[in-house]
Amino acid sequence: MEIFKNLIGNDDIKNTLGSAIKNRVFSHAYIIEGDYGTGKHNVARLASSAIMCQGNGDLPCGKCDFCRKILNDNCTDVRFFDAFKVDDVRKIKETLYESSTECPYKIYIFNDAHKMNIKAQNALLISLEEPPKNVIFFLLCQDASYLLETIRSRAQLLRTKPLSGDVIFDYVRGNMLSSLKDEDLREVIISSRGSLGYVLDMLDEKKAAELINAREKISGFVEALLSNDVSSYAKITSLFSMQRDALKDLLSSALIAVRDMAVIKKDKNATLCFYASRENLIKLVTKHSLRKILDIYDAIEKGLYDFGSNSNVPNTLTSILINARK
Ligand SMILES: [Zn+2]
């Protein structure tokens, strides 16, 4: 019997929750902490169905009545809540002592628990201290330090972790129908920073095309600076949005791209954060010195810094070019 066969990565969670499920001994509350898109909902849903599952083999079986209802968010005993204010929590608490309608447990899953205000957290605390026997709470949050210490001390903390690019790639190719070419899928994955949720959202062809187009602008910008090519710099920057926030995002991403160039110059196996193809990046940086790469980094960083005070988009782009050519 395997528990959480369908949960990819996240071995710590598989072990902790897996042994709780095997032994049928549960904490009253679990905090699932992790960045956006790292699978917190998925873990809560899989755990709920594994807890309730009526199958005999792998847990969750995915086929029994309980599994099907829970995995489709259609079970009255497993409910997700957005409860950020004290009144929301009070309403939920009124239902705690009602008996479950069909399953052996009632599971309360709080989305974005880090957004709960202090009063709401205090209202929930009493229930966490003395919950009805068959109730289990899952508090999903991006940062558990926003939760009261008293809540954290009464719950078991689980962390969802970013997944490696290869794990996400294999998952998508093995489980999803997508017309994205491998190289484009890799571009989407490197932008996801290990978030499967982000990648699944971006499998939409139109969204992926927009993302790839934006990334091409960033790499074109950096490469025009590196090669001191004024006309290609003018051409690529003419495509930029004149919105200040858009330029800030673009320059921040450009810094990450140049950072990749600098680290791969030193170590061909370094972890990359922007470029999806290591091979292409190695080819690109062999044409340029580390000194030049670092100068470009400084020029962009200075542009970004000065932009914060008074400069406008065209002036900032010009001064970056001038500083990079010094
Ligand atoms: Zn089942």
Residues whose N, C-alpha, C, O or C-beta is under 5 A from the ligand:
A	BS01	ZN	C53 Q54 G55 P60 C61 G62 K63 C64 C67
